[in-house]
Amino acid sequence: MRRMSPWMIVALGLALGCEARSVRRICTLPESCGCMQLNDVNSCQNSIQNDATQTQEQANSLGLAFDVDCYLDRLDEVVDVLGCRSATDVAGEYEQLLLCGSCDVVHGDKPEGAACQTVQVSGFVSANAGDCAPGLRCLGGFCLDACRQRAPGEPCTLDLSDGSTTTYACAGGSCDANTGTCVAGFADGQACNYNEQCSSGWCRQAVCGGPPKLGDPCGFDGDCGDALACINNACASLPGAGQPCPDFRCAPGSTCQPMTVQGVPDQYVCVDEGPWLCPGG
């Protein structure tokens, strides 16, 4: 097992020291979001430095590279993308950031299509680590460029090292199985069966069109997207904080909770969630 040399530890400490802007930003985020229970900023900074040191030691022991500049960039991404939004708003986005962020904190050098292994690295912003080259993800045992959607005309199939083939997603269209290339989606007004067939990304009531708007006809909630509900066959606003939520759905930023009267749940009401990183948020 290779260990970090003293100069590597010093360099990492300098990069992640108390003067690092990215570390200060994420450690002062709870205060910026108005969280009532705040962690000590100095303790937060020390925790992040310890986390980065541990992550680099783990990567080093596995023969993988650790990118400290990327580590700091990923901290900035958490602040810039998630910020003070509610837990419902950011649902799934943190995991998506870990999988498809702007860079790879821990990585190897295996090429696209090669067999690979994921590794367990406990870093704050370095989940989904593997021995693939930067920009690739180890998914299903192979190095894949899975975070980028292909444009029309680009190849959308890849031969893997075991002789099988995988298919990539296409932006605004679908992958033609016969040619192995992305084809443009249908224009608005054309018949469709699913969203991926349409250039707009929306197939509603078997016709391609734009994103749903208030009052648009619908058959079920999926026709109206995440921010609207299908009520009486028309897209309608979801209830906000303080309003009843008989269908257990609320507008972004609030969640449906039972309102207790004399110890008995009386009705369900939308309640403001607060920022995702605050206790109870």
C-alpha positions in Angstrom: 0.0 0.0 0.0 1.4 3.4 -1.0 1.1 6.2 1.6 0.9 10.0 1.2 4.3 11.6 1.4 4.8 14.5 3.9 4.9 17.1 1.0 1.6 15.8 -0.4 -0.1 16.2 3.0 1.3 19.8 3.3 0.1 20.6 -0.2 -3.3 19.2 0.5 -3.5 21.2 3.8 -2.6 24.4 2.0 -5.2 23.9 -0.7 -7.9 23.0 1.8 -6.9 25.4 4.6 -9.1 28.0 6.2 -8.4 30.5 3.5 -9.8 28.2 0.7 -12.8 30.1 -0.7 -14.7 26.9 -1.6 -14.4 25.5 1.9 -15.6 28.8 3.5 -18.5 29.0 1.1 -19.9 25.6 2.1 -19.2 26.0 5.8 -21.0 29.3 6.0 -23.9 28.1 3.8 -26.1 27.0 6.8 -25.9 30.5 8.2 -26.6 32.1 4.8 -29.7 29.9 4.6 -31.0 30.9 8.0 -30.6 27.6 9.8 -31.4 27.9 13.4 -28.9 25.2 14.6 -25.5 26.1 13.1 -22.3 24.1 13.2 -19.1 25.8 14.2 -17.4 27.1 11.0 -13.9 26.2 12.2 -15.1 22.6 13.0 -16.7 22.4 9.6 -13.5 23.4 7.9 -11.5 20.9 9.9 -13.9 18.2 9.0 -13.7 18.9 5.3 -9.9 18.9 5.4 -9.9 15.6 7.3 -12.4 14.2 4.7 -10.2 15.3 1.8 -7.1 13.8 3.4 -8.9 10.5 4.1 -10.2 10.4 0.5 -6.8 11.0 -0.9 -5.3 8.3 1.3 -8.0 5.8 0.2 -7.5 6.7 -3.5 -3.7 6.4 -3.1 -4.0 2.9 -1.5 -6.2 1.8 -4.5 -3.7 3.1 -7.1 -6.2 5.8 -8.2 -5.6 9.5 -8.7 -7.0 12.2 -6.4 -7.7 15.8 -7.8 -7.7 18.4 -5.0 -8.7 21.2 -7.4 -11.7 19.1 -8.5 -12.6 18.4 -4.8 -12.8 22.2 -4.3 -14.8 22.7 -7.5 -17.3 20.0 -6.3 -17.8 21.9 -3.0 -18.7 25.0 -5.1 -21.2 22.9 -7.1 -23.0 21.9 -4.0 -23.4 25.6 -3.0 -24.2 26.9 -6.5 -26.6 24.1 -7.5 -28.3 23.2 -4.3 -27.9 26.4 -2.2 -30.8 27.1 0.1 -33.4 25.2 -1.8 -35.9 22.8 -0.1 -35.4 19.0 0.2 -38.1 18.4 -2.3 -36.6 20.8 -4.8 -33.2 19.1 -4.6 -34.4 15.5 -4.4 -32.1 13.4 -6.5 -29.9 16.3 -7.5 -27.2 15.7 -4.9 -26.8 12.1 -6.2 -26.8 13.4 -9.7 -24.0 15.9 -8.8 -22.0 13.0 -7.4 -22.5 11.0 -10.5 -22.2 13.7 -13.2 -20.4 16.6 -11.7 -18.0 18.8 -13.6 -15.0 16.7 -12.8 -13.8 13.5 -11.1 -12.3 13.7 -7.6 -11.1 10.1 -7.7 -10.4 8.3 -11.0 -8.3 5.8 -12.9 -7.2 5.6 -16.5 -9.3 2.9 -18.2 -10.9 3.8 -21.6 -14.5 3.9 -22.6 -15.9 0.4 -23.1 -13.3 -1.3 -20.9 -14.3 -3.5 -18.0 -14.0 -1.6 -14.7 -14.6 -1.7 -10.9 -16.3 0.8 -8.6 -14.5 1.5 -5.4 -15.8 2.5 -2.0 -14.4 6.0 -1.2 -16.0 7.8 1.8 -15.3 11.3 0.5 -18.0 14.0 0.9 -18.0 14.7 -2.9 -16.4 11.6 -4.3 -19.0 8.9 -4.4 -19.3 6.7 -7.5 -15.5 6.5 -7.8 -14.0 3.9 -10.1 -10.9 3.1 -12.1 -12.2 4.7 -15.3 -10.5 7.7 -17.0 -11.8 11.2 -16.2 -15.2 11.9 -17.7 -16.2 8.2 -17.6 -18.4 6.4 -15.1 -18.2 2.7 -14.1 -21.7 1.6 -14.7 -22.7 -2.1 -15.0 -19.1 -3.1 -14.9 -18.0 -1.0 -17.9 -16.5 2.5 -18.4 -19.2 4.7 -20.0 -19.6 8.3 -21.0 -23.1 8.2 -19.5 -23.5 11.8 -18.4 -23.6 13.4 -21.9 -26.6 13.1 -24.2 -25.7 12.7 -27.8 -26.9 15.1 -30.5 -28.7 14.0 -33.7 -26.2 12.3 -36.1 -23.8 11.2 -33.3 -23.2 7.5 -32.6 -25.4 6.3 -29.7 -24.2 2.7 -29.4 -20.9 1.4 -27.9 -19.3 -2.0 -28.3 -18.1 -3.2 -24.9 -15.1 -5.3 -24.1 -17.2 -8.4 -23.5 -18.7 -8.3 -27.0 -22.0 -6.8 -25.9 -23.4 -3.4 -26.9 -24.8 -0.5 -24.8 -27.0 2.4 -25.9 -26.5 6.0 -24.9 -29.3 8.6 -24.5 -30.0 11.1 -27.3 -30.9 14.8 -26.7 -34.1 15.8 -28.3 -34.5 12.5 -30.1 -33.9 8.7 -29.9 -31.3 6.2 -30.9 -31.9 4.4 -34.2 -31.2 0.7 -33.6 -30.5 0.1 -37.3 -27.9 2.8 -37.8 -26.6 3.2 -34.2 -26.9 7.0 -34.5 -29.2 9.6 -32.8 -32.1 10.8 -34.9 -33.9 14.1 -34.3 -37.2 13.9 -32.4 -40.6 14.6 -33.9 -41.8 18.2 -34.2 -44.6 19.7 -32.2 -48.0 18.4 -33.4 -46.7 15.1 -34.6 -48.0 11.8 -33.1 -45.9 10.1 -30.5 -45.9 7.4 -27.9 -43.3 8.6 -25.3 -41.4 11.8 -24.4 -38.1 10.7 -25.9 -39.6 10.7 -29.4 -40.3 14.4 -29.3 -37.7 17.2 -29.9 -39.4 19.2 -27.1 -39.1 16.2 -24.7 -42.9 16.2 -24.1 -45.4 13.7 -25.5 -48.7 14.5 -24.0 -51.9 12.8 -25.1 -50.0 11.1 -27.9 -49.0 14.4 -29.5 -45.6 16.2 -29.3 -45.8 19.7 -27.8 -44.2 22.1 -25.4 -44.0 21.8 -21.6 -47.4 21.8 -19.9 -49.1 25.1 -18.8 -51.9 25.9 -16.5 -55.2 24.9 -18.0 -53.8 22.5 -20.5 -55.9 19.3 -21.0 -54.5 16.2 -19.3 -55.3 12.6 -18.6 -53.0 12.0 -15.6 -50.5 13.9 -13.5 -47.6 12.9 -15.7 -49.1 15.0 -18.5 -48.6 18.1 -16.3 -45.0 17.6 -15.2 -43.7 17.9 -11.6 -44.9 21.4 -10.8 -48.6 20.9 -11.8 -51.3 18.4 -11.1 -54.0 17.0 -13.4 -57.3 18.0 -11.7 -60.6 17.5 -13.6 -58.7 16.8 -16.8 -56.8 20.1 -16.7 -53.3 21.0 -15.4 -53.7 23.0 -12.2 -51.3 24.5 -9.6 -50.3 22.3 -6.7 -51.3 23.6 -3.2 -48.7 25.7 -1.4 -47.7 26.1 2.3 -50.8 26.4 4.5 -53.2 24.8 2.0 -54.8 21.3 2.2 -53.1 18.5 0.2 -55.8 15.8 -0.3 -53.7 14.1 -3.0 -50.5 14.3 -0.8 -48.7 16.6 -3.3 -47.5 20.1 -2.7 -45.9 22.8 -4.7 -42.0 22.8 -4.7 -40.7 24.1 -1.4 -43.4 22.5 0.8 -44.3 19.0 1.9 -47.6 17.4 2.8 -47.9 16.7 6.5 -50.7 15.6 8.9 -52.3 18.5 10.9 -53.0 17.2 14.4 -56.0 18.4 16.3 -56.2 17.2 19.9 -53.7 14.5 19.2 -55.6 13.1 16.2 -54.5 13.8 12.6 -57.4 15.9 11.2 -56.3 16.7 7.7 -53.1 16.9 5.5 -51.7 20.4 4.9 -48.7 21.6 2.9 -45.9 22.8 5.2 -42.9 24.9 4.3 -39.9 22.6 4.2 -37.1 25.1 4.7 -33.6 24.7 3.2 -32.5 21.1 2.6 -29.4 21.4 4.8 -31.1 22.8 7.9 -32.1 20.4 10.6 -35.7 19.3 9.8 -35.3 20.8 6.3 
